[in-house]
Structures are given as structure tokens and as C-alpha cells.
Amino acid sequence: MKRLLTFLILVLGSCYLFAQSQSFDEVTKQGNKVFIVAPDDASVIHATNALNYWGYWKVVEEKADADFVLQFKYKNQAFGDKKGYAVFIDKSSDKELRQTKTVNTGMSMDFNTKRAVITKIVNKRITKMFE
């Protein structure tokens, strides 16, 4: 009886937690609100500009107002190039939902490599996920 009760608690608890978390498609549907996290303020501005230009989501300034979090990550490479990707995060659980493939600024004509890597992540990786 004790095992059955423990089993039922585990099953019902996991069902509750599963019901609380939304799927990637629900969280990232068109028109939803996104909060941007990036290494610095300039990167947040570049990401905001790129996402606003695309127009698929509404960028918000407060995490509490967002449906999900989009975190941009990049690192420096040789000769000033940058390599980066973005991570979609469930706002309520801080759980990673999905990650884009990596891009680099090696062939970019933009001398601002922060802007180049973020714009490339949005244009080459994120927009392609929602076509």
C-alpha cells in the first residue's frame, strides 16, 4: 500500500509539473512577448533591433511581462571575429527549451562584430526555425 501511494504521488506530481510547463511552440508563437538576455547593453540593443525588424515577437523590457526569455551568447575568435548562438528559455522554470546552431562573423561585412553575430543569429538561425 505504501508503494502504491508513493507511486501515485510521483505520477500525479510529474503530471502537474508537465502541465505547468508549456511546449516550445506555445511559448514562442507569433505575437508572443520575449525578454532578451545578452552579455552587455549594446548586445541587448542589437538583439532588440534585429528582432523588432523581423517583427515576429514583441520585445519587452521586463522579464515578468515576457512569455519566454531569449539569451544570446557569443565568444571572441581570432582576428576579432565572434562565434555565437541563442538559447530559448522557459520564463517560469528557467529551463532551456531549445538552442540554435552556432554562427560566426567570419564572412560578415559588418565591422561591428557584436551586431554582426547577433544579427546573423536572428536572420540565419532563429527566423529559419519559424518559417
C-alpha positions in Angstrom: 0.0 0.0 0.0 2.9 2.3 0.8 4.5 1.7 -2.5 1.2 2.3 -4.4 0.7 5.6 -2.5 4.3 6.7 -3.3 3.8 5.7 -7.0 0.6 7.7 -7.2 2.2 10.8 -5.6 5.1 10.6 -8.1 2.9 10.2 -11.1 0.5 13.0 -10.1 3.4 15.3 -9.2 5.1 14.7 -12.6 1.8 15.2 -14.4 1.3 18.5 -12.6 4.8 19.7 -13.4 4.4 18.7 -17.0 1.1 20.5 -17.3 2.7 23.7 -15.8 5.4 23.9 -18.5 4.4 24.9 -21.9 5.8 23.5 -25.1 8.3 25.3 -27.2 5.7 26.0 -29.9 3.2 27.5 -27.5 5.8 29.7 -25.8 7.4 31.0 -29.0 4.3 31.5 -31.2 4.0 34.6 -33.3 2.9 37.7 -31.4 4.2 36.5 -28.0 6.5 38.6 -25.8 10.2 38.0 -25.5 12.7 39.2 -22.9 16.3 39.5 -24.2 19.4 38.5 -22.2 22.8 39.2 -23.6 26.4 39.8 -22.4 26.1 43.6 -22.4 23.7 46.5 -23.0 25.0 47.0 -26.6 24.2 43.4 -27.4 20.7 43.8 -26.0 20.1 46.8 -28.2 21.4 44.9 -31.3 19.2 42.0 -30.5 16.2 44.2 -29.9 16.7 46.0 -33.2 17.1 42.7 -35.1 14.0 41.1 -33.5 11.9 44.3 -33.9 12.9 44.4 -37.6 11.8 40.8 -38.1 8.5 41.6 -36.2 7.6 38.1 -35.2 7.6 38.8 -31.4 7.2 41.8 -29.2 10.3 42.6 -27.2 9.6 43.6 -23.6 11.9 45.3 -21.1 10.8 43.3 -18.0 11.1 39.6 -17.7 7.8 39.4 -15.8 6.0 40.7 -18.9 7.5 38.1 -21.2 6.3 34.8 -22.4 9.8 33.5 -22.8 13.5 34.5 -22.5 15.9 34.6 -25.4 19.5 34.5 -24.3 22.3 35.5 -26.8 25.7 34.0 -26.1 28.9 34.6 -28.0 32.7 34.5 -27.6 35.6 36.1 -29.3 37.5 34.3 -32.0 40.8 35.0 -33.8 41.1 38.4 -35.7 38.2 40.0 -33.8 35.5 37.6 -35.1 32.8 36.3 -32.9 31.0 33.0 -32.7 27.6 32.7 -31.0 24.2 31.1 -30.6 20.9 31.8 -28.8 19.0 29.8 -26.2 15.3 29.8 -25.7 14.4 29.7 -22.0 11.1 29.0 -20.3 10.5 32.0 -18.1 8.7 30.3 -15.3 11.1 27.4 -14.8 14.4 28.9 -16.2 14.6 25.6 -18.2 16.3 25.6 -21.6 13.8 24.8 -24.3 16.0 24.9 -27.4 19.3 26.2 -28.6 20.1 27.5 -32.1 23.1 26.3 -34.1 26.2 28.4 -33.9 27.1 31.2 -36.3 30.3 33.2 -36.8 31.1 36.6 -38.2 34.0 35.3 -40.4 32.4 36.3 -43.7 30.4 39.3 -42.4 30.9 42.7 -43.9 29.8 44.4 -40.6 32.8 45.9 -38.7 30.8 45.8 -35.5 31.2 42.1 -34.7 28.7 42.2 -31.8 26.0 43.5 -34.1 27.1 41.1 -36.8 26.9 37.9 -34.7 23.6 38.8 -33.2 22.0 39.8 -36.5 23.3 36.6 -38.0 21.8 34.5 -35.2 18.4 36.2 -35.8 18.5 36.1 -39.6 20.2 32.8 -40.2 19.1 30.7 -37.3 16.0 32.0 -35.4 13.9 33.1 -38.4 14.6 29.8 -40.2 13.1 27.9 -37.2 9.8 29.7 -37.7 9.3 29.6 -41.5 
